């Protein structure tokens, strides 16, 4: 397993407002993570009354605001929807996103959620039986022009299913589960397997997954192993590196970690994206999601930067200083306008145009990232710009 093959993804969930979801989704891609996943739940995690959006509806809304990251739901409970309907939802988002959906599915497990909304919650054995039928249906619908299926729980009659996926071979199936039958079904149908646990727990069940693959006549190396860590990887950059190394040693290729659950963890996530992930991927360069362009400013360029900032208009200087003072934070124009007491938003935009023109005119890229949710300058660049302003 080549270290460069490792993927690092964010499970965002959808228990927040649309503007907040959009901002975090855009930042996930900007920071250079590989995938963004929502979750298939209908009420809050810590408080059932927390506003919670439907997963695939929200994923479809977010998809056009991203260009690169893969998208999915971690994972959809089969018992919540008819299997054909669920696949149609996922396929729709696949087309909206240009073929970037991983089809995460499971047998369903939260009894209280089923009870709350009137969904049947059969025994564990029956839920897995239903899931086995659903997996066969999902395979048939993606490969056949018309599907007829007569199962114990699901029946399809000459069912058309268009459009097919934009991805060769159909949507990659991601299955979460550790029971013996779930491992066999994963070995039979999945492209990606996900386990929740510590590195030691992942290693133990990973060995069982190898056995399940052999029992199904499958080469174990063809199944991607992933983990949703049950340890907190965001206490520090060092904790992240040590934790990731332990999971990789356990045979786990991909990591799906939650968006920071406390504000104190957000800067850690950004630091990891900027400095740790490029190193883990075998690159000594800064994550290209942070500094975008032909030439990024460095310490060697300090004299030239001092020169190009030497005759700044007062507002342009204030705008740049505000960005420097809030390094690693995404700040929109309205926030800068309010903080600086500027009368019109357009004045802030014109100041950025002035600053940007100076840098690009000197052969540099703009030293900040501008996204739909505002402007962001990373810490190292902010420190350099601050020294330049002090010399002007």
ABEGO torsion letter per residue (X at the ends): XBAAABBBBBBAEABBBAAAAAAAAAAAAAAGBABBBBBBBABBAABAABBBBBAAAAAAAAAAABAABBBBBOBBBAAABBAAAAAAAAAAAAAAAGGABBBBBBAEABAAAAAAAGBBBBBAAAAAAAAAAAAAAAAAAAABABBBBBBAABBBBGBBBOBBBABBGEBBBBBBEABAAAAAAAAAABABBBBBEBAAAAAAAAAAAAAAAAAAGBBAAABBBBBBBABBAAABAAAAAAAAAAAAAAGBABBBBBBBABAAAAAAAAAAAAAAAAAAAGBABBBAAABBEABBBBAAAAAAAAAAAAABBAAAAAAAAAAAAABGBBBBAAAAAAAAGBABAAAAAAAAAAAAAAAAAAGBBBABBBBAAEBBBBAAAAAAAAAAAAAX
